[in-house]
Structures are given as C-alpha cells and as structure tokens.
Amino acid sequence: MATKKPAAKKTAVRTRTKSKDPKTIATEKGEPWVSILTVELDPNNIGQGAFELDWNEFFVAKLVRSGYKGKDDAQIVDQWFQDVCRNVVLETYEQFEANNPRPQTGIQRRDLGDGRTEVS
C-alpha cells in the first residue's frame, strides 16, 4: 500500500516595498508638485502665522514659465504663494461687497431717455 505524501506548502514571500511619497511620484513623472507641510499659528495672535511649503523643480519651472522671477526657488515660490493669498482676499472682499450692497447716498441719477438724465 502506497502512502501519499502531503503536498508541500507554498509560502508566499512578501517583499516590503517602500511606498513613494507624492513628491517623488510627481518628480519621477516630470510633473509639477507643491504642498503645504505645516501651518504655524501665533497662539497670542491667531491671525498671524506661517506656512511651510515643499515643491519640486518642475513646479518652479512652471512658475518661471508663467512669469515669476526671483533670485532663488524659494523667492519664486513665495511670490506665487503671496499671489494665491492675495487672490483669496480679493475674492472674499468681492463676495462680501456683492452680498452687502451699500445704500445709495449722495447724487442719484435717473435716465429720462433721449440722452437726458435727471440728477437729484
């Protein structure tokens, strides 16, 4: 009587690969990349703070092609970030003005037609 040998167990060999961070992935693809790493706020004045940014060379190249200039990459990125912040403030102000129209005061004009205007 022949005995059957048990089948050899196959063991899966797992290799741990380090997952790449988004900056490395974008850089390997030749794509621009920027990220906010940290935000620091002044505990005594919450309106004051700082952002720490990280970027790759492709992001800086894109900024330079868009007209940003500076003595180094940090200055170029800082100019871009200031523009972003300025645009946020302007959009917020414009939205506030649109939602809160000022009452008309002073001179009022009324079109009477035929090129005539009544001023009161």
N, CA, C and O atoms as a GROMACS GRO file, in nm:
protein
  480
    1MET      N    1   0.082  -0.115   0.000
    1MET     CA    2   0.000   0.000   0.000
    1MET      C    3   0.089   0.125   0.000
    1MET      O    4   0.178   0.140   0.084
    2ALA      N    5   0.063   0.208  -0.091
    2ALA     CA    6   0.145   0.329  -0.106
    2ALA      C    7   0.084   0.442  -0.024
    2ALA      O    8  -0.037   0.462  -0.022
    3THR      N    9   0.171   0.512   0.041
    3THR     CA   10   0.121   0.626   0.117
    3THR      C   11   0.142   0.753   0.035
    3THR      O   12   0.241   0.770  -0.036
    4LYS      N   13   0.046   0.838   0.048
    4LYS     CA   14   0.051   0.963  -0.028
    4LYS      C   15   0.124   1.068   0.054
    4LYS      O   16   0.093   1.092   0.171
    5LYS      N   17   0.221   1.129  -0.008
    5LYS     CA   18   0.296   1.235   0.059
    5LYS      C   19   0.212   1.361   0.063
    5LYS      O   20   0.146   1.396  -0.035
    6PRO      N   21   0.213   1.429   0.177
    6PRO     CA   22   0.139   1.555   0.180
    6PRO      C   23   0.202   1.656   0.085
    6PRO      O   24   0.324   1.661   0.067
    7ALA      N   25   0.117   1.736   0.026
    7ALA     CA   26   0.166   1.836  -0.070
    7ALA      C   27   0.251   1.939   0.005
    7ALA      O   28   0.219   1.978   0.117
    8ALA      N   29   0.356   1.980  -0.058
    8ALA     CA   30   0.444   2.080   0.004
    8ALA      C   31   0.370   2.212   0.012
    8ALA      O   32   0.304   2.256  -0.082
    9LYS      N   33   0.383   2.274   0.127
    9LYS     CA   34   0.316   2.402   0.145
    9LYS      C   35   0.396   2.510   0.073
    9LYS      O   36   0.518   2.518   0.081
   10LYS      N   37   0.321   2.591   0.003
   10LYS     CA   38   0.385   2.704  -0.065
   10LYS      C   39   0.376   2.823   0.029
   10LYS      O   40   0.270   2.857   0.080
   11THR      N   41   0.487   2.884   0.049
   11THR     CA   42   0.487   3.003   0.133
   11THR      C   43   0.504   3.124   0.045
   11THR      O   44   0.592   3.132  -0.041
   12ALA      N   45   0.418   3.216   0.068
   12ALA     CA   46   0.425   3.339  -0.010
   12ALA      C   47   0.536   3.425   0.048
   12ALA      O   48   0.544   3.447   0.169
   13VAL      N   49   0.618   3.472  -0.038
   13VAL     CA   50   0.726   3.559   0.004
   13VAL      C   51   0.680   3.702  -0.021
   13VAL      O   52   0.658   3.743  -0.134
   14ARG      N   53   0.668   3.774   0.086
   14ARG     CA   54   0.628   3.914   0.074
   14ARG      C   55   0.750   4.002   0.084
   14ARG      O   56   0.830   3.991   0.177
   15THR      N   57   0.761   4.087  -0.012
   15THR     CA   58   0.869   4.183  -0.005
   15THR      C   59   0.806   4.318   0.026
   15THR      O   60   0.708   4.359  -0.037
   16ARG      N   61   0.861   4.382   0.119
   16ARG     CA   62   0.809   4.513   0.156
   16ARG      C   63   0.874   4.618   0.068
   16ARG      O   64   0.996   4.633   0.065
   17THR      N   65   0.791   4.686  -0.001
   17THR     CA   66   0.843   4.796  -0.080
   17THR      C   67   0.800   4.925  -0.014
   17THR      O   68   0.686   4.940   0.030
   18LYS      N   69   0.891   5.014  -0.008
   18LYS     CA   70   0.858   5.144   0.050
   18LYS      C   71   0.766   5.215  -0.048
   18LYS      O   72   0.794   5.226  -0.167
   19SER      N   73   0.656   5.263   0.005
   19SER     CA   74   0.567   5.338  -0.082
   19SER      C   75   0.629   5.476  -0.103
   19SER      O   76   0.686   5.536  -0.012
   20LYS      N   77   0.616   5.524  -0.223
   20LYS     CA   78   0.677   5.652  -0.257
   20LYS      C   79   0.585   5.765  -0.216
   20LYS      O   80   0.462   5.753  -0.222
   21ASP      N   81   0.645   5.873  -0.174
   21ASP     CA   82   0.566   5.988  -0.136
   21ASP      C   83   0.519   6.061  -0.263
   21ASP      O   84   0.578   6.043  -0.369
   22PRO      N   85   0.415   6.143  -0.252
   22PRO     CA   86   0.360   6.211  -0.369
   22PRO      C   87   0.462   6.298  -0.443
   22PRO      O   88   0.457   6.307  -0.566
   23LYS      N   89   0.552   6.361  -0.371
   23LYS     CA   90   0.653   6.444  -0.437
   23LYS      C   91   0.742   6.360  -0.526
   23LYS      O   92   0.770   6.397  -0.640
   24THR      N   93   0.788   6.246  -0.475
   24THR     CA   94   0.874   6.157  -0.554
   24THR      C   95   0.801   6.106  -0.678
   24THR      O   96   0.857   6.102  -0.787
   25ILE      N   97   0.675   6.068  -0.660
   25ILE     CA   98   0.596   6.016  -0.773
   25ILE      C   99   0.582   6.125  -0.880
   25ILE      O  100   0.605   6.098  -0.998
   26ALA      N  101   0.546   6.246  -0.840
   26ALA     CA  102   0.530   6.355  -0.936
   26ALA      C  103   0.662   6.388  -1.004
   26ALA      O  104   0.666   6.410  -1.125
   27THR      N  105   0.770   6.390  -0.927
   27THR     CA  106   0.901   6.422  -0.984
   27THR      C  107   0.943   6.317  -1.085
   27THR      O  108   0.995   6.350  -1.191
   28GLU      N  109   0.921   6.190  -1.052
   28GLU     CA  110   0.957   6.083  -1.147
   28GLU      C  111   0.876   6.093  -1.276
   28GLU      O  112   0.923   6.054  -1.382
   29LYS      N  113   0.754   6.144  -1.266
   29LYS     CA  114   0.670   6.161  -1.385
   29LYS      C  115   0.699   6.292  -1.458
   29LYS      O  116   0.648   6.315  -1.568
   30GLY      N  117   0.782   6.377  -1.397
   30GLY     CA  118   0.812   6.507  -1.458
   30GLY      C  119   0.699   6.606  -1.443
   30GLY      O  120   0.684   6.697  -1.525
   31GLU      N  121   0.618   6.591  -1.337
   31GLU     CA  122   0.503   6.677  -1.314
   31GLU      C  123   0.532   6.777  -1.202
   31GLU      O  124   0.603   6.746  -1.107
   32PRO      N  125   0.475   6.899  -1.213
   32PRO     CA  126   0.491   6.997  -1.106
   32PRO      C  127   0.419   6.950  -0.980
   32PRO      O  128   0.313   6.888  -0.988
   33TRP      N  129   0.478   6.979  -0.864
   33TRP     CA  130   0.420   6.938  -0.736
   33TRP      C  131   0.452   7.042  -0.631
   33TRP      O  132   0.565   7.089  -0.622
   34VAL      N  133   0.352   7.077  -0.549
   34VAL     CA  134   0.370   7.166  -0.436
   34VAL      C  135   0.274   7.121  -0.326
   34VAL      O  136   0.165   7.071  -0.355
   35SER      N  137   0.315   7.140  -0.201
   35SER     CA  138   0.231   7.100  -0.089
   35SER      C  139   0.262   7.187   0.032
   35SER      O  140   0.373   7.238   0.048
   36ILE      N  141   0.159   7.204   0.117
   36ILE     CA  142   0.178   7.272   0.244
   36ILE      C  143   0.217   7.165   0.346
   36ILE      O  144   0.140   7.073   0.371
   37LEU      N  145   0.335   7.179   0.404
   37LEU     CA  146   0.382   7.082   0.502
   37LEU      C  147   0.330   7.111   0.641
   37LEU      O  148   0.279   7.021   0.709
   38THR      N  149   0.341   7.236   0.683
   38THR     CA  150   0.296   7.273   0.817
   38THR      C  151   0.234   7.412   0.814
   38THR      O  152   0.263   7.494   0.726
   39VAL      N  153   0.150   7.436   0.912
   39VAL     CA  154   0.093   7.568   0.936
   39VAL      C  155   0.122   7.601   1.081
   39VAL      O  156   0.084   7.525   1.171
   40GLU      N  157   0.188   7.713   1.105
   40GLU     CA  158   0.218   7.756   1.242
   40GLU      C  159   0.138   7.881   1.271
   40GLU      O  160   0.138   7.976   1.192
   41LEU      N  161   0.069   7.881   1.386
   41LEU     CA  162  -0.011   7.997   1.426
   41LEU      C  163   0.046   8.055   1.555
   41LEU      O  164   0.089   7.981   1.644
   42ASP      N  165   0.044   8.187   1.564
   42ASP     CA  166   0.087   8.256   1.685
   42ASP      C  167  -0.024   8.239   1.788
   42ASP      O  168  -0.136   8.286   1.766
   43PRO      N  169   0.003   8.173   1.900
   43PRO     CA  170  -0.103   8.150   1.999
   43PRO      C  171  -0.158   8.279   2.060
   43PRO      O  172  -0.270   8.282   2.109
   44ASN      N  173  -0.079   8.385   2.056
   44ASN     CA  174  -0.124   8.513   2.111
   44ASN      C  175  -0.198   8.599   2.009
   44ASN      O  176  -0.268   8.694   2.045
   45ASN      N  177  -0.182   8.566   1.882
   45ASN     CA  178  -0.249   8.640   1.775
   45ASN      C  179  -0.281   8.542   1.664
   45ASN      O  180  -0.200   8.521   1.573
   46ILE      N  181  -0.398   8.480   1.670
   46ILE     CA  182  -0.434   8.372   1.579
   46ILE      C  183  -0.434   8.416   1.432
   46ILE      O  184  -0.429   8.332   1.341
   47GLY      N  185  -0.441   8.547   1.408
   47GLY     CA  186  -0.437   8.598   1.272
   47GLY      C  187  -0.298   8.601   1.211
   47GLY      O  188  -0.282   8.629   1.092
   48GLN      N  189  -0.198   8.571   1.291
   48GLN     CA  190  -0.060   8.568   1.244
   48GLN      C  191  -0.010   8.425   1.237
   48GLN      O  192  -0.041   8.344   1.325
   49GLY      N  193   0.066   8.393   1.136
   49GLY     CA  194   0.119   8.258   1.126
   49GLY      C  195   0.210   8.243   1.006
   49GLY      O  196   0.246   8.341   0.940
   50ALA      N  197   0.246   8.120   0.981
   50ALA     CA  198   0.337   8.091   0.870
   50ALA      C  199   0.303   7.955   0.812
   50ALA      O  200   0.253   7.867   0.882
   51PHE      N  201   0.331   7.939   0.685
   51PHE     CA  202   0.315   7.813   0.615
   51PHE      C  203   0.452   7.764   0.574
   51PHE      O  204   0.537   7.842   0.533
   52GLU      N  205   0.473   7.634   0.584
   52GLU     CA  206   0.594   7.573   0.531
   52GLU      C  207   0.554   7.495   0.406
   52GLU      O  208   0.471   7.404   0.412
   53LEU      N  209   0.614   7.533   0.293
   53LEU     CA  210   0.581   7.470   0.166
   53LEU      C  211   0.696   7.381   0.121
   53LEU      O  212   0.811   7.403   0.157
   54ASP      N  213   0.663   7.281   0.041
   54ASP     CA  214   0.763   7.198  -0.025
   54ASP      C  215   0.721   7.188  -0.170
   54ASP      O  216   0.602   7.191  -0.201
   55TRP      N  217   0.818   7.176  -0.261
   55TRP     CA  218   0.790   7.173  -0.404
   55TRP      C  219   0.900   7.098  -0.474
   55TRP      O  220   1.003   7.066  -0.416
   56ASN      N  221   0.875   7.069  -0.602
   56ASN     CA  222   0.981   7.008  -0.684
   56ASN      C  223   1.026   7.107  -0.792
   56ASN      O  224   0.966   7.213  -0.809
   57GLU      N  225   1.130   7.070  -0.861
   57GLU     CA  226   1.188   7.161  -0.961
   57GLU      C  227   1.093   7.186  -1.078
   57GLU      O  228   1.102   7.289  -1.144
   58PHE      N  229   1.003   7.092  -1.105
   58PHE     CA  230   0.909   7.109  -1.215
   58PHE      C  231   0.805   7.217  -1.181
   58PHE      O  232   0.757   7.288  -1.270
   59PHE      N  233   0.771   7.229  -1.054
   59PHE     CA  234   0.679   7.335  -1.012
   59PHE      C  235   0.745   7.472  -1.031
   59PHE      O  236   0.682   7.565  -1.082
   60VAL      N  237   0.870   7.483  -0.990
   60VAL     CA  238   0.942   7.610  -1.005
   60VAL      C  239   0.955   7.645  -1.154
   60VAL      O  240   0.937   7.760  -1.192
   61ALA      N  241   0.985   7.547  -1.236
   61ALA     CA  242   0.997   7.572  -1.380
   61ALA      C  243   0.865   7.623  -1.438
   61ALA      O  244   0.865   7.711  -1.523
   62LYS      N  245   0.754   7.567  -1.391
   62LYS     CA  246   0.622   7.612  -1.438
   62LYS      C  247   0.598   7.757  -1.396
   62LYS      O  248   0.544   7.836  -1.473
   63LEU      N  249   0.637   7.792  -1.272
   63LEU     CA  250   0.621   7.930  -1.226
   63LEU      C  251   0.706   8.026  -1.310
   63LEU      O  252   0.659   8.134  -1.347
   64VAL      N  253   0.828   7.987  -1.339
   64VAL     CA  254   0.917   8.072  -1.419
   64VAL      C  255   0.857   8.092  -1.559
   64VAL      O  256   0.859   8.203  -1.612
   65ARG      N  257   0.804   7.984  -1.618
   65ARG     CA  258   0.739   7.996  -1.750
   65ARG      C  259   0.616   8.087  -1.743
   65ARG      O  260   0.577   8.146  -1.844
   66SER      N  261   0.555   8.097  -1.625
   66SER     CA  262   0.437   8.182  -1.607
   66SER      C  263   0.473   8.326  -1.573
   66SER      O  264   0.384   8.409  -1.554
   67GLY      N  265   0.602   8.355  -1.565
   67GLY     CA  266   0.646   8.493  -1.545
   67GLY      C  267   0.697   8.527  -1.406
   67GLY      O  268   0.733   8.642  -1.382
   68TYR      N  269   0.703   8.432  -1.315
   68TYR     CA  270   0.756   8.459  -1.182
   68TYR      C  271   0.908   8.466  -1.190
   68TYR      O  272   0.972   8.388  -1.262
   69LYS      N  273   0.965   8.560  -1.114
   69LYS     CA  274   1.110   8.578  -1.114
   69LYS      C  275   1.159   8.588  -0.971
   69LYS      O  276   1.084   8.627  -0.881
   70GLY      N  277   1.285   8.553  -0.951
   70GLY     CA  278   1.345   8.564  -0.819
   70GLY      C  279   1.488   8.519  -0.823
   70GLY      O  280   1.535   8.463  -0.922
   71LYS      N  281   1.558   8.546  -0.713
   71LYS     CA  282   1.699   8.509  -0.708
   71LYS      C  283   1.719   8.361  -0.680
   71LYS      O  284   1.824   8.305  -0.710
   72ASP      N  285   1.615   8.296  -0.621
   72ASP     CA  286   1.623   8.151  -0.596
   72ASP      C  287   1.482   8.091  -0.598
   72ASP      O  288   1.383   8.163  -0.607
   73ASP      N  289   1.476   7.960  -0.589
   73ASP     CA  290   1.347   7.889  -0.595
   73ASP      C  291   1.253   7.934  -0.484
   73ASP      O  292   1.133   7.951  -0.508
   74ALA      N  293   1.305   7.954  -0.364
   74ALA     CA  294   1.221   7.993  -0.250
   74ALA      C  295   1.154   8.128  -0.276
   74ALA      O  296   1.037   8.145  -0.242
   75GLN      N  297   1.225   8.222  -0.333
   75GLN     CA  298   1.168   8.353  -0.361
   75GLN      C  299   1.060   8.344  -0.469
   75GLN      O  300   0.958   8.411  -0.461
   76ILE      N  301   1.083   8.261  -0.569
   76ILE     CA  302   0.985   8.242  -0.677
   76ILE      C  303   0.857   8.180  -0.621
   76ILE      O  304   0.747   8.227  -0.651
   77VAL      N  305   0.870   8.077  -0.540
   77VAL     CA  306   0.754   8.011  -0.481
   77VAL      C  307   0.683   8.106  -0.385
   77VAL      O  308   0.560   8.106  -0.378
   78ASP      N  309   0.758   8.186  -0.310
   78ASP     CA  310   0.698   8.281  -0.217
   78ASP      C  311   0.614   8.384  -0.291
   78ASP      O  312   0.506   8.421  -0.245
   79GLN      N  313   0.662   8.433  -0.406
   79GLN     CA  314   0.583   8.527  -0.486
   79GLN      C  315   0.453   8.464  -0.531
   79GLN      O  316   0.347   8.526  -0.525
   80TRP      N  317   0.460   8.340  -0.576
   80TRP     CA  318   0.339   8.268  -0.618
   80TRP      C  319   0.242   8.254  -0.501
   80TRP      O  320   0.122   8.279  -0.516
   81PHE      N  321   0.293   8.214  -0.384
   81PHE     CA  322   0.206   8.193  -0.268
   81PHE      C  323   0.141   8.324  -0.225
   81PHE      O  324   0.024   8.326  -0.185
   82GLN      N  325   0.215   8.434  -0.231
   82GLN     CA  326   0.158   8.565  -0.199
   82GLN      C  327   0.045   8.600  -0.296
   82GLN      O  328  -0.057   8.655  -0.256
   83ASP      N  329   0.064   8.568  -0.425
   83ASP     CA  330  -0.042   8.592  -0.523
   83ASP      C  331  -0.167   8.510  -0.490
   83ASP      O  332  -0.279   8.560  -0.500
   84VAL      N  333  -0.148   8.384  -0.453
   84VAL     CA  334  -0.261   8.299  -0.416
   84VAL      C  335  -0.335   8.360  -0.298
   84VAL      O  336  -0.458   8.372  -0.300
   85CYS      N  337  -0.262   8.400  -0.194
   85CYS     CA  338  -0.324   8.460  -0.076
   85CYS      C  339  -0.396   8.590  -0.110
   85CYS      O  340  -0.507   8.614  -0.062
   86ARG      N  341  -0.334   8.672  -0.192
   86ARG     CA  342  -0.394   8.799  -0.234
   86ARG      C  343  -0.525   8.773  -0.310
   86ARG      O  344  -0.623   8.844  -0.289
   87ASN      N  345  -0.525   8.674  -0.396
   87ASN     CA  346  -0.647   8.643  -0.472
   87ASN      C  347  -0.758   8.592  -0.381
   87ASN      O  348  -0.875   8.621  -0.405
   88VAL      N  349  -0.724   8.516  -0.279
   88VAL     CA  350  -0.826   8.469  -0.183
   88VAL      C  351  -0.889   8.589  -0.113
   88VAL      O  352  -1.011   8.596  -0.097
   89VAL      N  353  -0.806   8.684  -0.071
   89VAL     CA  354  -0.857   8.803  -0.003
   89VAL      C  355  -0.946   8.884  -0.097
   89VAL      O  356  -1.054   8.928  -0.057
   90LEU      N  357  -0.903   8.903  -0.220
   90LEU     CA  358  -0.982   8.981  -0.315
   90LEU      C  359  -1.116   8.914  -0.344
   90LEU      O  360  -1.219   8.981  -0.351
   91GLU      N  361  -1.115   8.783  -0.362
   91GLU     CA  362  -1.241   8.712  -0.387
   91GLU      C  363  -1.334   8.723  -0.268
   91GLU      O  364  -1.455   8.739  -0.285
   92THR      N  365  -1.280   8.714  -0.148
   92THR     CA  366  -1.362   8.726  -0.027
   92THR      C  367  -1.422   8.865  -0.017
   92THR      O  368  -1.540   8.880   0.016
   93TYR      N  369  -1.342   8.967  -0.046
   93TYR     CA  370  -1.391   9.104  -0.042
   93TYR      C  371  -1.500   9.127  -0.147
   93TYR      O  372  -1.604   9.185  -0.116
   94GLU      N  373  -1.476   9.081  -0.269
   94GLU     CA  374  -1.575   9.098  -0.376
   94GLU      C  375  -1.706   9.027  -0.341
   94GLU      O  376  -1.814   9.080  -0.367
   95GLN      N  377  -1.697   8.910  -0.282
   95GLN     CA  378  -1.818   8.837  -0.243
   95GLN      C  379  -1.891   8.910  -0.132
   95GLN      O  380  -2.014   8.917  -0.132
   96PHE      N  381  -1.817   8.965  -0.037
   96PHE     CA  382  -1.877   9.043   0.070
   96PHE      C  383  -1.951   9.164   0.013
   96PHE      O  384  -2.065   9.192   0.051
   97GLU      N  385  -1.886   9.236  -0.077
   97GLU     CA  386  -1.948   9.354  -0.138
   97GLU      C  387  -2.073   9.317  -0.216
   97GLU      O  388  -2.172   9.390  -0.215
   98ALA      N  389  -2.070   9.203  -0.285
   98ALA     CA  390  -2.187   9.160  -0.362
   98ALA      C  391  -2.303   9.122  -0.270
   98ALA      O  392  -2.419   9.145  -0.304
   99ASN      N  393  -2.272   9.064  -0.156
   99ASN     CA  394  -2.376   9.020  -0.062
   99ASN      C  395  -2.425   9.131   0.030
   99ASN      O  396  -2.530   9.117   0.093
  100ASN      N  397  -2.352   9.241   0.039
  100ASN     CA  398  -2.386   9.351   0.129
  100ASN      C  399  -2.380   9.484   0.054
  100ASN      O  400  -2.290   9.564   0.075
  101PRO      N  401  -2.478   9.506  -0.035
  101PRO     CA  402  -2.473   9.631  -0.113
  101PRO      C  403  -2.488   9.752  -0.021
  101PRO      O  404  -2.562   9.749   0.078
  102ARG      N  405  -2.417   9.855  -0.055
  102ARG     CA  406  -2.421   9.978   0.024
  102ARG      C  407  -2.546  10.058  -0.015
  102ARG      O  408  -2.584  10.062  -0.132
  103PRO      N  409  -2.606  10.122   0.082
  103PRO     CA  410  -2.721  10.206   0.048
  103PRO      C  411  -2.675  10.324  -0.036
  103PRO      O  412  -2.566  10.378  -0.017
  104GLN      N  413  -2.761  10.363  -0.131
  104GLN     CA  414  -2.725  10.476  -0.217
  104GLN      C  415  -2.736  10.605  -0.137
  104GLN      O  416  -2.837  10.632  -0.073
  105THR      N  417  -2.632  10.681  -0.143
  105THR     CA  418  -2.632  10.812  -0.078
  105THR      C  419  -2.576  10.912  -0.176
  105THR      O  420  -2.506  10.876  -0.271
  106GLY      N  421  -2.605  11.037  -0.153
  106GLY     CA  422  -2.548  11.140  -0.237
  106GLY      C  423  -2.629  11.158  -0.364
  106GLY      O  424  -2.752  11.157  -0.361
  107ILE      N  425  -2.562  11.174  -0.473
  107ILE     CA  426  -2.625  11.204  -0.601
  107ILE      C  427  -2.690  11.079  -0.659
  107ILE      O  428  -2.630  10.971  -0.664
  108GLN      N  429  -2.815  11.096  -0.703
  108GLN     CA  430  -2.885  10.988  -0.770
  108GLN      C  431  -2.918  11.032  -0.912
  108GLN      O  432  -2.952  11.147  -0.936
  109ARG      N  433  -2.906  10.938  -1.004
  109ARG     CA  434  -2.932  10.969  -1.144
  109ARG      C  435  -3.044  10.880  -1.195
  109ARG      O  436  -3.056  10.763  -1.158
  110ARG      N  437  -3.128  10.940  -1.281
  110ARG     CA  438  -3.235  10.864  -1.342
  110ARG      C  439  -3.235  10.896  -1.490
  110ARG      O  440  -3.239  11.013  -1.530
  111ASP      N  441  -3.230  10.792  -1.572
  111ASP     CA  442  -3.230  10.809  -1.718
  111ASP      C  443  -3.370  10.847  -1.763
  111ASP      O  444  -3.466  10.773  -1.737
  112LEU      N  445  -3.384  10.961  -1.831
  112LEU     CA  446  -3.513  11.008  -1.881
  112LEU      C  447  -3.533  10.973  -2.029
  112LEU      O  448  -3.640  10.998  -2.084
  113GLY      N  449  -3.433  10.916  -2.090
  113GLY     CA  450  -3.442  10.884  -2.233
  113GLY      C  451  -3.394  11.000  -2.319
  113GLY      O  452  -3.373  11.110  -2.269
  114ASP      N  453  -3.378  10.975  -2.444
  114ASP     CA  454  -3.331  11.074  -2.540
  114ASP      C  455  -3.202  11.142  -2.496
  114ASP      O  456  -3.179  11.260  -2.525
  115GLY      N  457  -3.116  11.068  -2.424
  115GLY     CA  458  -2.988  11.122  -2.383
  115GLY      C  459  -2.997  11.215  -2.262
  115GLY      O  460  -2.899  11.280  -2.228
  116ARG      N  461  -3.115  11.223  -2.197
  116ARG     CA  462  -3.132  11.313  -2.083
  116ARG      C  463  -3.129  11.233  -1.954
  116ARG      O  464  -3.175  11.118  -1.949
  117THR      N  465  -3.075  11.296  -1.849
  117THR     CA  466  -3.065  11.233  -1.718
  117THR      C  467  -3.112  11.332  -1.613
  117THR      O  468  -3.080  11.450  -1.618
  118GLU      N  469  -3.190  11.282  -1.516
  118GLU     CA  470  -3.232  11.364  -1.404
  118GLU      C  471  -3.136  11.337  -1.289
  118GLU      O  472  -3.112  11.222  -1.253
  119VAL      N  473  -3.082  11.443  -1.232
  119VAL     CA  474  -2.987  11.432  -1.121
  119VAL      C  475  -3.052  11.498  -1.000
  119VAL      O  476  -3.098  11.612  -1.008
  120SER      N  477  -3.055  11.425  -0.887
  120SER     CA  478  -3.112  11.482  -0.765
  120SER      C  479  -3.028  11.447  -0.645
  120SER      O  480  -3.061  11.486  -0.533
   0.00000   0.00000   0.00000
